[in-house]
Amino acid sequence: MGDRETVAYVALSHAAYSFDGEYSYLVPERYRQVLKAGMRVLVSFGRGNNRVIGLVTRLGDDDDNKHKLKPVISVIDKESLVTDEMMKIIYWLKENTFCTYYDAFKSAVPTGFSYKVDMHFALVNTYIDRESLSAEEAEIVGFLESCDDAAEIDKYFDLKANPQRKKPLDTLIDKGYVEEVPSFKRKVGDDSVKMAVLNDGYEDADLTPKQKKVVELLEESGSASVKELCYMTGCTSTIIKRLCEKEVLRVYEQEVLRNAVGELGDRESPEDIVLNDEQKMAYNGIMSLIRAGKPAGALLYGVTGSGKTSVFIRVIDSVVKMGKTAIMLVPEISLTPQMLARFKVLFGENIALLHSSLSLGQRMDEFKRIKRGEARIIIGTRSAVFAPAENIGVIIMDEEGEQSYKSDSNPRYHARDVAIQRCGHNGALLLMASATPSLETFYHAQKGRFHLFTLAHRYSDAALPKVEIIDMQTESAEGNDSLISRKLADKLTETLKRDEQAILLLNRRGFTTYVSCASCRQPVVCPKCNIPLTYHKKNDRFMCHYCGYTMDNLAVCPSCGSDKLRSSGVGTQRVEDELARIYPDARILRMDADTTSSRYAYEEKFKAFENHEYDIMLGTQMIAKGLNFPNVTLVGVISLDKALFTGDFRSYERTFSLLTQVAGRSGRGSKPGSAYIQTFVPDHYVLNLAAEQNYDEFYAEEIALRQSLIYPPCCDICVIGFSAVMESRAIAAADHVTAFIAEYLRKNKVDFPLRAIGPAPCTLEVINGRFRYRLILKSKNTRCFRQMIAAVLKDFGDNKDFKEVRIYADINGDIGL
């Protein structure tokens, strides 16, 4: 831009949605050559000139008010952490998920890169006209001249403790005698190692015998870490220091990336994977779409055990050989270890890993490897869709119907929608895969929006597991009060005798999920949420699974003091106790949120189960999908009845998917498998279709229901949620927004179809002490509709009457809770 003045458009961190925007700042000449879009800067904002970190969204020179603009104070980043493509994604997130620019930026960049800024004051190296100073100003100048202790200076200028110093300090800054000096501290620093290398002319130095050993090793290796030098030569760091003083060698810091992938073992070639005829047809069709180089979407619809992963591997191998990048998304962290283990053998160090169980440092370093092009295959959960990869050839979403792909906090994005945008920018293919795809994806595949590839048979023609429904009402009538039906117990006994393994599913952790008083009939509830507490036997405490509240075990009812407390409801801990009683010799592995909190828990426990160190794996939905254990021949579902009736229009779909998928963990090897579903509603069509593994008929039933009730994919749903400590404030806020929407529609003469439900209390009316209400809107997700929602949020943010009420808008998220 030559000598023309440059303007930076900056989105502020910590901005509320109502005043989020691109604010103009003048770029000082010293930053014009280095500042780029995507870099963070320090700016002053508002009348108080508060120092705020902001994101430069773009640069220009077309602002007519340049002479009125404040300057950028400092540039924080040495380089942009986001590519031009990712900046487009940030703009897209801002418009489509109603988040701020900076919230979108934080989704795309690991937390470890975030900065904290501290402002310090120092004298400017200039002549000071002391006669022009007031007594207060002279005191400040004298203090700065006499003190060089940074901590003391910061304490002196703590303006909250010493507000009388603000005015003279501002005057000194305006006169140019004192300056503010920012210091930036990153949340996680780079990992580095001290390296040593010989200097020119080292041969002329007079060396001791130990010093000569160090020099000889460096002559042979060229460079080495100080730690290695000390270990290999038996010297100390003092000797290295003496060599530096003699200018024989120099020591420098070299960045070291923290390992997230782990040790690499023996390699195999992806080309050795043999595809059957169905897989070859799918592979060839998928590759023809990728080679076309145009944005496209495809669904790989295959029964459980049909070999979808083998198709992924061959596709990824071909994409990488084309010089492109591949992103592989999995819905749960629990699926990553098995996927990673297989990919490490096939692709080695070309893999990067991104998920929330990595340390901040590991996640940051994996981000760097991807950005530098050192890893061309990215495996991860939802947030891996933001990986800074370039030249993407394919994005694969395994088990694409899983709800974990949808974020339930700002920004409220769906990984599929972000992937569609990225494929559009890269001319890439979005390949979605599942035995139970989401209704929306299968609908669009049937309509031709996505290409459809089908794997109708299991690999090597292995049989699908035989699935049987067990009526627990009959079991109860016949006197069986156990959590395990007689038939499932017998099948478990036979499985253990054959030295085979079993998986049992119960989607509720804890010991008992409901404790009530027989005298006053009141349940023991969370005081913050008014929801029944779950008893956990391991730590002998009651816990709330929504807000985290815990309390000691009770001897008497907290309402009436009676000791007649009764427990009901079943959690994984109670089933574990029951199994241990029935099968005392069986080795039982429990997998739920209570047992997998450590970083490597999934990897270690799944590996142990795969090595047959356990006979029975009992767990929640984290064990239901995507896992492959060839020795598992029996699957039992303890209970999933509650999932059918959650109040969400997707409850049937999710229950069907969970049952179909968990049943599909059985019989994946050479041995035939079976599955048993325990239920009190044995005639329910969803359970019976899941037992038949009949997705096509389930889809036909469910899509007819969605069309008659007008639910996605026949429309989009936007939930506007409200929460407040006082219920009356939440109700008033919901009523205000409802009235605002009615006025907006009338005033703007909006003609798009819109249906509103509510406002009404959420299913869980109180969580963590806040009352929750919602307004549900049914419409098409068009630009006009999003503009209306944005106007709602802006009006609400500007309304001081509701400053204590929280509001959010979520398109196509959960409405059940």
C-alpha positions in Angstrom: 0.0 0.0 0.0 3.1 2.3 -0.2 3.0 5.4 2.0 -0.8 5.5 2.2 -2.2 5.1 5.7 -3.4 1.6 6.5 -6.5 0.9 8.6 -6.9 -2.4 10.6 -10.4 -3.6 11.2 -10.3 -5.2 14.7 -12.8 -7.6 16.5 -12.4 -7.2 20.3 -12.0 -10.1 22.7 -14.6 -10.3 25.5 -17.1 -8.3 23.3 -20.8 -8.9 24.0 -22.8 -9.9 20.9 -24.7 -6.6 20.9 -21.6 -4.5 20.3 -19.4 -7.1 18.5 -18.1 -5.7 15.2 -15.1 -4.6 13.2 -13.7 -1.4 14.8 -11.3 0.7 12.8 -7.7 1.5 14.0 -4.9 3.3 12.3 -1.8 1.1 11.7 1.4 2.9 12.8 4.1 3.0 10.1 6.4 0.5 12.1 3.7 -2.2 11.8 2.5 -1.7 8.2 4.9 -4.3 6.8 4.3 -7.0 9.4 0.6 -6.7 10.3 -1.8 -9.2 8.5 -5.4 -10.3 8.8 -5.6 -13.0 11.4 -3.0 -11.5 13.8 -3.9 -10.2 17.3 -3.2 -6.7 18.4 -3.5 -4.6 21.5 -5.8 -1.6 21.1 -7.5 1.0 23.4 -11.3 0.9 23.4 -14.0 3.2 24.7 -13.9 6.5 26.5 -11.8 5.0 29.3 -9.2 3.8 26.7 -9.2 0.3 28.2 -6.5 -1.9 26.8 -8.1 -4.8 24.9 -6.7 -7.7 22.8 -8.4 -7.8 19.4 -8.3 -9.9 16.2 -7.4 -8.1 12.9 -10.1 -9.4 10.6 -8.9 -7.4 7.5 -6.8 -4.4 6.4 -7.8 -1.5 4.2 -7.1 2.1 3.4 -10.7 3.2 2.6 -11.8 4.7 5.9 -12.8 8.3 5.5 -12.2 9.1 9.2 -8.5 8.1 9.4 -7.5 11.4 11.2 -9.9 10.5 14.1 -8.8 6.9 14.5 -6.9 5.6 17.5 -3.6 3.8 16.6 -2.9 0.1 17.1 -0.8 0.0 20.3 1.1 -3.2 19.8 1.2 -6.3 17.5 1.0 -9.5 19.6 1.5 -12.4 17.0 4.6 -12.8 14.9 2.5 -14.5 12.3 -1.2 -15.1 11.6 -2.5 -18.3 13.2 -5.4 -18.5 10.8 -5.3 -19.0 7.0 -7.3 -16.9 4.6 -9.7 -19.8 4.3 -10.1 -20.0 8.1 -10.9 -16.3 8.2 -13.8 -17.0 5.9 -14.9 -19.7 8.3 -14.8 -17.2 11.2 -17.1 -14.8 9.2 -19.4 -17.8 8.5 -19.5 -18.8 12.2 -20.3 -15.2 13.2 -23.3 -15.1 10.8 -24.6 -18.7 11.2 -24.1 -19.4 14.9 -24.6 -15.9 16.4 -21.3 -15.8 18.2 -18.7 -13.0 18.3 -15.8 -12.8 15.9 -13.4 -13.6 18.7 -15.4 -16.6 19.9 -15.1 -18.0 16.4 -11.4 -17.3 16.4 -11.0 -19.2 19.7 -12.8 -22.2 18.3 -10.3 -22.3 15.4 -7.1 -21.8 17.4 -6.1 -23.9 20.5 -6.4 -22.4 23.9 -2.7 -22.6 24.5 -2.1 -19.7 22.1 -4.2 -17.3 24.1 -2.4 -14.3 25.7 -2.7 -12.3 28.9 -1.7 -8.7 28.7 -0.2 -6.6 31.5 0.4 -2.9 31.2 3.5 -1.3 32.8 4.6 2.3 33.0 8.0 3.7 32.3 9.7 7.1 31.7 10.3 8.1 28.0 13.9 8.9 27.2 13.3 12.6 26.6 13.9 16.0 28.3 11.4 16.7 31.0 10.4 20.3 31.8 10.1 19.9 35.5 8.8 23.4 36.1 5.7 22.5 34.1 4.9 19.6 36.4 2.3 19.6 39.1 3.3 18.3 42.6 1.5 14.9 41.8 3.2 14.6 38.4 6.6 15.4 39.9 6.1 12.7 42.5 5.4 10.1 39.8 8.4 11.2 37.7 10.6 11.1 40.9 9.4 7.6 41.8 10.0 6.2 38.3 13.5 7.7 38.3 14.4 6.2 41.6 12.8 2.7 41.3 13.8 -0.1 39.0 11.8 -2.9 40.7 9.0 -4.0 38.3 6.9 -5.4 41.1 7.1 -2.2 43.1 6.3 -0.1 40.0 3.2 -2.2 39.3 2.1 -1.9 42.9 2.6 1.9 42.8 0.4 2.2 39.7 -2.4 -0.1 40.9 -5.1 2.5 40.1 -7.8 0.6 42.0 -5.8 1.0 45.2 -4.5 4.4 44.3 -7.2 6.2 42.1 -5.7 9.6 42.9 -2.7 8.8 40.6 -4.8 8.3 37.4 -5.3 11.9 36.5 -1.6 13.0 36.8 -0.5 9.8 35.1 -2.8 10.4 32.1 -1.4 14.0 31.9 2.2 12.7 31.9 1.3 10.2 29.1 -0.3 13.1 27.1 2.8 15.2 27.6 5.0 12.3 26.3 7.0 11.9 29.5 5.6 8.5 30.5 4.6 5.6 28.3 2.6 2.5 28.7 4.6 -0.6 27.9 2.6 -3.8 27.3 3.9 -7.3 28.2 2.3 -10.4 26.8 2.3 -13.8 28.5 1.1 -16.8 26.5 -1.0 -19.4 28.3 1.4 -22.2 27.2 4.9 -21.6 26.1 6.8 -23.4 23.3 8.7 -26.5 24.4 12.4 -26.2 23.6 15.8 -27.9 24.2 19.2 -26.4 24.6 21.4 -27.3 21.6 25.2 -26.9 21.2 27.2 -26.4 18.1 30.9 -25.6 17.5 32.0 -22.0 16.6 34.4 -21.2 13.8 38.1 -21.3 15.0 37.4 -23.7 17.8 40.5 -25.6 16.9 42.9 -23.0 18.4 41.4 -23.2 21.9 43.3 -24.6 24.8 41.1 -27.5 26.1 41.1 -29.8 29.1 40.6 -33.6 28.5 36.9 -33.4 29.4 36.4 -30.4 27.1 38.1 -32.3 24.3 35.6 -35.1 24.7 32.7 -32.6 24.1 34.4 -31.1 21.1 35.1 -34.6 19.6 31.5 -35.6 19.9 30.3 -32.3 18.3 32.8 -32.8 15.5 31.3 -36.2 14.8 27.6 -35.2 15.2 27.5 -31.6 14.1 25.2 -30.6 16.9 23.7 -32.2 20.0 21.5 -31.2 23.0 23.3 -30.1 26.1 21.6 -33.0 27.9 23.0 -35.5 25.4 26.5 -34.0 25.6 26.6 -34.4 29.4 25.2 -37.9 29.2 27.5 -39.1 26.4 30.7 -37.6 27.7 30.1 -37.7 31.5 30.7 -34.0 31.8 28.6 -31.4 33.7 26.8 -28.3 32.5 29.6 -26.2 34.0 32.0 -27.6 31.4 29.6 -26.6 28.6 29.4 -23.1 30.2 33.3 -22.9 30.2 33.4 -23.9 26.5 30.9 -21.1 25.7 33.1 -18.6 27.6 36.1 -19.7 25.5 33.9 -19.3 22.4 34.5 -22.9 21.4 30.8 -23.6 21.1 27.5 -21.7 21.3 24.3 -22.8 22.9 20.9 -22.0 21.4 17.2 -22.9 22.1 15.6 -25.2 19.6 11.9 -25.8 19.5 10.7 -29.3 20.3 7.2 -30.4 19.6 5.3 -32.3 22.3 4.4 -35.8 21.1 0.6 -36.5 20.9 0.7 -39.5 18.6 3.0 -41.7 20.6 5.6 -44.2 19.6 5.5 -45.6 16.0 5.8 -49.3 15.5 6.2 -51.5 12.5 4.8 -50.2 9.3 2.3 -51.7 6.9 1.1 -50.5 3.5 -2.5 -49.3 3.0 -2.3 -50.9 -0.4 -2.2 -54.3 1.3 -5.8 -53.9 2.4 -8.0 -56.0 0.2 -11.4 -54.6 -0.7 -14.3 -56.8 -1.7 -16.5 -55.9 -4.7 -18.9 -53.7 -2.7 -16.0 -51.8 -1.2 -14.2 -51.4 -4.5 -17.3 -50.0 -6.1 -17.7 -47.4 -3.3 -13.9 -46.6 -3.3 -13.9 -46.0 -7.1 -17.0 -43.8 -6.9 -15.6 -41.8 -4.0 -12.2 -41.3 -5.8 -13.9 -40.1 -9.0 -15.6 -37.4 -7.0 -12.3 -36.4 -5.3 -10.4 -36.3 -8.6 -13.0 -34.0 -10.2 -11.7 -31.4 -7.8 -15.2 -29.9 -7.2 -17.0 -29.5 -3.9 -19.2 -32.6 -3.3 -20.9 -34.6 -0.5 -21.2 -38.3 -0.3 -22.8 -40.8 2.2 -21.2 -44.2 2.7 -24.1 -46.2 4.1 -23.1 -49.6 5.3 -24.2 -52.1 7.9 -22.1 -52.5 11.0 -18.9 -54.5 10.3 -19.1 -53.9 6.5 -15.6 -52.5 6.3 -16.2 -48.8 6.0 -12.9 -48.0 7.8 -11.0 -50.0 5.1 -12.5 -47.8 2.5 -11.5 -44.7 4.5 -7.9 -45.9 4.6 -7.6 -46.5 0.9 -9.3 -43.1 0.1 -6.9 -41.3 2.5 -3.9 -43.1 1.1 -4.9 -42.0 -2.5 -5.6 -38.4 -1.4 -2.2 -38.1 0.3 -0.5 -39.5 -2.8 -2.3 -36.8 -4.8 -0.5 -34.2 -2.6 -3.6 -33.3 -0.7 -4.6 -33.4 3.0 -7.2 -35.6 4.6 -9.2 -34.9 7.8 -10.8 -37.8 9.6 -13.4 -36.9 12.3 -14.7 -39.3 14.9 -17.6 -38.5 17.3 -16.1 -39.6 20.6 -12.6 -39.5 22.1 -13.1 -43.2 23.0 -12.9 -44.0 19.3 -9.6 -42.2 18.8 -7.2 -44.8 20.3 -8.3 -47.7 18.1 -8.4 -45.5 15.0 -5.0 -44.0 15.8 -3.4 -47.4 16.5 -4.4 -48.6 13.0 -3.5 -45.4 11.3 0.0 -45.2 12.9 0.8 -48.6 11.5 -0.3 -47.5 8.0 0.7 -43.9 7.8 3.4 -43.4 10.5 4.4 -39.8 11.4 2.2 -38.3 8.7 -0.6 -38.2 11.3 -1.7 -35.4 13.6 -4.1 -35.8 16.5 -6.6 -33.2 17.8 -9.0 -33.8 20.6 -9.8 -32.4 24.1 -7.9 -35.1 26.1 -4.6 -33.8 24.8 -2.7 -31.4 27.0 -2.8 -27.7 26.0 0.8 -28.0 24.9 0.3 -31.2 22.8 -2.7 -29.7 21.1 -0.8 -26.5 20.4 2.1 -28.4 18.9 -0.1 -30.6 16.7 -1.7 -27.4 15.4 1.8 -26.2 14.5 2.7 -29.5 12.7 -0.5 -29.3 10.6 0.0 -25.6 9.8 3.6 -26.3 8.6 2.5 -29.1 6.4 4.4 -31.7 8.5 1.2 -33.9 9.0 -1.2 -34.4 6.1 -3.6 -36.7 7.9 -5.6 -35.2 10.8 -7.6 -37.4 13.1 -9.8 -35.9 15.8 -13.1 -35.1 17.3 -15.5 -32.3 16.5 -13.0 -29.4 16.8 -10.5 -31.0 14.4 -12.7 -29.7 11.6 -10.9 -26.4 12.2 -7.4 -27.9 11.7 -5.2 -25.4 9.8 -4.8 -27.8 6.9 -4.4 -26.5 3.4 -5.2 -28.2 0.0 -7.8 -30.5 1.6 -8.9 -33.4 -0.6 -11.4 -35.1 1.7 -13.1 -34.7 5.1 -14.4 -37.9 6.5 -17.1 -37.9 9.2 -17.4 -41.4 10.8 -20.7 -42.1 12.5 -21.9 -38.8 11.2 -25.3 -39.0 12.9 -23.8 -38.7 16.4 -25.0 -35.7 18.4 -21.5 -35.0 19.7 -20.7 -33.4 16.4 -23.0 -30.5 17.4 -21.5 -28.0 19.9 -23.8 -27.0 22.7 -21.8 -23.9 23.7 -20.7 -20.8 21.8 -20.2 -21.1 18.9 -23.1 -23.5 18.5 -21.9 -25.1 15.2 -22.3 -28.5 13.7 -19.1 -30.1 12.4 -20.9 -31.2 9.3 -21.9 -27.6 8.4 -18.3 -26.4 8.9 -17.0 -29.3 6.9 -19.3 -28.4 4.0 -17.9 -24.8 4.1 -14.3 -26.1 4.1 -15.0 -28.5 1.2 -16.5 -25.6 -0.7 -13.3 -23.5 -0.2 -11.0 -26.4 -1.1 -12.9 -28.1 -3.9 -13.0 -31.2 -1.6 -15.3 -34.1 -0.9 -17.2 -34.4 2.4 -17.5 -38.2 3.0 -20.1 -39.1 5.7 -20.4 -42.7 6.9 -22.6 -44.7 9.2 -24.8 -47.7 9.5 -27.3 -45.3 11.0 -26.9 -41.9 9.3 -28.8 -38.9 10.6 -32.3 -38.5 9.1 -31.2 -35.2 7.6 -28.2 -36.7 5.8 -30.1 -39.8 4.5 -32.9 -37.6 3.3 -30.5 -35.4 1.3 -28.8 -38.5 -0.1 -32.2 -39.9 -1.2 -33.0 -36.5 -2.8 -29.7 -36.5 -4.7 -28.0 -33.6 -2.8 -25.4 -36.1 -1.6 -24.0 -39.1 -3.6 -25.0 -42.4 -2.0 -22.7 -45.5 -1.7 -24.0 -48.6 0.0 -22.2 -51.5 1.7 -25.1 -54.0 2.3 -23.0 -56.9 3.6 -20.5 -57.5 6.4 -16.9 -57.9 5.3 -16.0 -61.5 4.4 -19.7 -62.2 4.4 -19.8 -62.5 8.2 -23.3 -62.7 9.6 -25.0 -59.9 11.4 -25.6 -60.7 15.0 -28.8 -62.3 16.0 -30.8 -59.8 18.1 -33.5 -60.8 20.6 -35.8 -58.6 22.7 -36.3 -59.7 26.3 -39.5 -58.6 28.1 -38.5 -57.5 31.6 -42.2 -57.3 32.7 -42.4 -61.0 32.2 -39.1 -61.5 34.0 -40.5 -59.5 37.0 -43.8 -61.4 37.0 -41.9 -64.7 37.1 -40.0 -63.5 40.2 -36.7 -62.4 38.8 -35.8 -59.1 40.5 -32.3 -59.1 39.2 -31.0 -56.4 36.8 -30.0 -59.2 34.4 -32.6 -61.3 32.7 -32.4 -65.1 33.0 -31.7 -65.5 29.3 -28.9 -62.8 29.2 -27.4 -64.4 32.4 -27.4 -67.8 30.7 -25.8 -66.4 27.5 -23.2 -64.6 29.6 -22.3 -67.9 31.3 -22.0 -69.7 28.0 -19.8 -66.9 26.6 -17.5 -66.9 29.5 -17.2 -70.7 29.3 -16.1 -70.4 25.7 -13.4 -67.9 26.7 -15.2 -65.2 24.6 -16.0 -61.6 25.6 -19.2 -59.6 26.2 -20.2 -56.0 26.1 -23.0 -54.6 28.2 -24.6 -51.2 27.7 -26.4 -49.0 30.3 -26.5 -45.3 29.5 -26.6 -44.1 33.1 -23.5 -43.9 35.4 -23.6 -44.0 39.2 -25.1 -46.6 41.5 -28.7 -45.6 41.9 -30.3 -42.8 40.0 -33.2 -41.9 42.3 -33.5 -41.9 46.1 -36.8 -40.9 47.8 -38.4 -41.0 51.3 -41.2 -43.5 52.0 -42.6 -41.2 54.6 -43.0 -37.8 52.9 -42.5 -39.2 49.3 -40.0 -36.5 48.5 -37.0 -37.4 46.3 -33.4 -36.3 47.3 -32.8 -33.5 44.8 -30.0 -31.2 43.9 -30.6 -27.8 45.7 -29.4 -25.9 42.6 -31.3 -27.9 39.9 -34.2 -29.5 41.7 -33.3 -32.8 39.9 -32.9 -36.1 41.7 -29.4 -36.8 42.8 -27.5 -39.9 41.7 -25.8 -42.0 44.3 -22.2 -43.1 43.6 -21.1 -46.0 45.7 -17.4 -45.7 45.0 -17.1 -42.4 46.8 -20.3 -42.8 48.9 -21.7 -39.5 47.7 -24.7 -38.1 46.0 -23.9 -36.2 42.8 -25.8 -34.0 40.3 -24.8 -34.8 36.7 -25.9 -31.4 35.5 -24.2 -28.9 37.7 -21.6 -31.0 39.5 -23.0 -30.5 43.1 -22.1 -33.3 45.6 -23.2 -34.1 49.1 -22.5 -36.8 51.7 -24.5 -39.9 51.8 -27.7 -39.5 53.9 -29.0 -41.5 56.8 -32.3 -39.5 57.1 -34.6 -37.6 54.7 -33.5 -34.0 54.4 -37.2 -32.9 54.1 -38.8 -34.8 57.1 -36.0 -36.5 59.0 -37.3 -40.0 58.4 -34.9 -42.9 58.0 -37.1 -44.6 55.5 -35.1 -43.8 52.4 -35.7 -46.0 49.3 -33.4 -46.3 46.3 -34.5 -47.0 42.7 -33.1 -46.5 39.2 -30.0 -48.3 38.0 -26.5 -47.0 37.1 -23.4 -48.7 35.8 -21.9 -49.1 39.3 -24.9 -51.1 40.5 -24.8 -53.3 37.5 -21.1 -53.9 38.1 -21.8 -55.0 41.6 -24.6 -57.4 40.4 -22.3 -58.9 37.7 -19.5 -59.4 40.3 -22.0 -61.2 42.5 -23.3 -63.5 39.7 -19.9 -64.1 38.0 -17.3 -63.9 40.8 -14.5 -65.1 38.6 -15.3 -62.8 35.6 -12.9 -59.8 35.0 -15.2 -56.8 34.6 -14.2 -53.5 33.0 -16.5 -50.5 33.7 -16.3 -47.6 31.1 -18.1 -44.4 32.0 -17.2 -40.8 32.8 -16.2 -41.8 36.3 -13.5 -44.3 35.2 -12.1 -42.5 32.1 -11.2 -39.1 33.5 -7.4 -39.6 33.1 -5.7 -38.6 29.9 -4.8 -42.1 28.6 -7.7 -44.0 30.2 -9.5 -44.9 26.9 -6.3 -46.1 25.2 -5.1 -48.2 28.2 -8.5 -49.7 29.0 -9.5 -50.5 25.4 -6.1 -52.1 24.8 -6.4 -54.2 28.0 -9.9 -55.4 26.8 -8.6 -56.1 23.3 -5.8 -58.2 24.9 -8.4 -60.2 26.8 -7.4 -58.9 30.2 -11.1 -58.5 30.9 -14.1 -60.7 30.1 -17.0 -58.2 30.3 -17.0 -54.6 29.4 -19.8 -52.6 30.9 -20.3 -49.0 29.9 -22.3 -46.0 28.7 -22.7 -45.0 25.1 -19.0 -44.4 24.7 -18.6 -48.1 24.1 -21.5 -48.4 21.7 -20.0 -47.2 18.4 -17.1 -47.7 16.1 -15.1 -50.1 18.3 -13.8 -53.4 16.9 -13.1 -56.3 19.2 -13.1 -59.6 17.3 -13.5 -61.8 20.4 -16.8 -60.1 21.4 -19.6 -62.5 20.6 -22.3 -61.2 23.0 -23.8 -57.8 23.5 -26.4 -57.0 26.2 -28.5 -53.8 26.5 -29.5 -53.6 30.2 -32.0 -50.8 29.6 -32.5 -48.0 27.1 -36.3 -47.4 27.7 -35.7 -43.9 29.2 -33.9 -42.7 26.0 -37.1 -43.3 24.0 -39.1 -40.7 25.9 -36.8 -37.7 26.4 -39.1 -35.2 24.8 -36.7 -34.4 21.9 -38.0 -35.1 18.4 -34.7 -37.0 17.8 -35.2 -39.4 20.7 -36.4 -42.3 18.5 -33.6 -41.7 16.0 -30.9 -41.7 18.7 -32.3 -44.8 20.5 -32.5 -46.7 17.2 -28.9 -45.7 16.3 -27.5 -46.6 19.7 -29.2 -50.0 19.7 -28.2 -50.8 16.2 -24.6 -49.7 16.7 -24.0 -51.5 20.0 -25.5 -54.7 18.6 -23.1 -54.3 15.8 -20.1 -54.7 18.2 -21.0 -58.4 18.4 -19.6 -61.1 16.0 -17.2 -58.9 14.1 -14.5 -61.6 14.0 -14.8 -65.1 12.7 -17.2 -66.2 15.4 -20.9 -65.6 15.2 -22.5 -63.0 17.5 -25.7 -62.3 19.3 -27.3 -59.4 21.1 -30.1 -59.1 23.7 -32.1 -56.0 24.4 -33.9 -55.9 27.8 -36.9 -53.6 27.9 -40.3 -53.0 29.6 -41.8 -51.9 26.2 -41.1 -54.9 24.1 -43.6 -54.1 21.4 -42.2 -50.6 20.6 -41.6 -50.5 16.9 -38.2 -48.6 17.3 -36.8 -51.5 19.4 -38.1 -54.1 17.0 -36.7 -52.4 13.9 -33.4 -52.0 15.7 -33.4 -55.7 16.5 -33.9 -56.4 12.8 -31.1 -53.9 12.0 -33.7 -52.4 9.5 -32.6 -48.8 9.1 -34.5 -48.4 5.8 -37.9 -49.2 7.3 -37.1 -47.0 10.4 -36.2 -44.1 8.1 -39.5 -44.5 6.2 -41.5 -44.4 9.5 -39.5 -41.6 11.0 -39.5 -39.3 7.9 -43.3 -39.7 7.6 -43.6 -38.5 11.2 -41.2 -35.6 10.7 -43.1 -34.5 7.6 -46.5 -34.6 9.3 -45.3 -32.7 12.4 -42.9 -30.4 10.4 -39.5 -31.2 11.9 -36.1 -31.4 10.3 -35.2 -32.1 7.6 -38.5 -30.6 6.5 -37.6 -27.4 8.2 -35.0 -25.9 10.5 -35.5 -25.4 14.2 -34.1 -22.5 16.2 -34.2 -22.5 20.0 -33.9 -19.2 21.7 -33.1 -19.9 25.4 -33.3 -17.7 28.5 -32.0 -18.3 32.0 -32.1 -16.2 35.1 -31.8 -16.6 38.9 -35.4 -15.3 39.2 -38.0 -17.1 37.3 -40.0 -13.9 36.7 -37.1 -12.3 34.9 -36.7 -15.3 32.6 -40.4 -15.2 31.8 -40.3 -11.4 31.2 -37.3 -11.8 28.9 -39.0 -14.6 26.9 -42.2 -12.5 26.5 -40.1 -9.5 25.4 -38.4 -11.4 22.7 -41.7 -13.0 21.5 -43.2 -9.5 21.2 -40.0 -8.2 19.4 -40.2 -10.9 16.8 -43.9 -10.2 16.1 -43.1 -6.5 15.7 -40.1 -7.3 13.5 -42.2 -9.5 11.2 -44.8 -6.8 10.9 -42.4 -3.9 10.5 -40.1 -5.6 7.9 -43.0 -7.2 6.1 -41.3 -10.6 6.3 -42.9 -13.3 4.2 -41.0 -16.4 5.1 -43.0 -19.2 6.8 -42.5 -19.2 10.6 -44.1 -21.2 13.4 -43.4 -20.5 17.0 -43.8 -22.8 20.0 -43.8 -21.2 23.5 -42.2 -19.5 25.2 -42.4 -22.3 27.8 -40.1 -23.8 30.6 -37.4 -26.2 29.4 -37.8 -29.9 30.3 -35.2 -29.4 33.0 -36.6 -26.1 34.3 -33.8 -25.2 36.8 -30.1 -26.0 36.4 -27.4 -24.7 38.7 -29.8 -22.3 40.4 -31.0 -20.6 37.1 -34.6 -20.9 35.7 -34.7 -21.8 32.1 -37.3 -20.9 29.4 -37.2 -21.3 25.7 -38.9 -20.2 22.5 -38.9 -22.7 19.6 -39.1 -21.3 16.0 -39.7 -23.5 13.0 -38.5 -22.0 9.7 -36.0 -22.4 6.9 -32.5 -21.3 7.8 -32.2 -18.5 5.3 -30.2 -15.2 5.5 -33.4 -13.3 6.2 -34.2 -15.6 9.1 -30.7 -15.3 10.5 -30.9 -11.5 10.2 -34.0 -11.6 12.3 -32.3 -13.7 15.0 -29.3 -11.4 15.0 -31.6 -8.4 15.5 -33.3 -10.2 18.4 -29.9 -10.8 20.1 -28.7 -7.3 19.5 -31.9 -5.7 20.8 -31.8 -7.9 23.9 -28.1 -7.1 24.6 -28.8 -3.4 24.4 -31.8 -3.7 26.8 -30.6 -2.8 30.3 -33.8 -4.2 31.8 -32.5 -7.8 31.1 -28.8 -7.4 32.0 -29.1 -10.3 34.5 -30.8 -12.6 32.0 -28.7 -14.9 29.7 -29.8 -15.5 26.2 -28.7 -17.8 23.4 -29.9 -18.9 19.9 -29.2 -22.4 18.6 -30.2 -23.6 15.2 -30.9 -27.3 14.8 -29.6 -28.2 18.3 -31.2 -30.2 21.1 -34.6 -29.2 22.3 -35.1 -32.1 24.7 -33.6 -30.6 27.8 
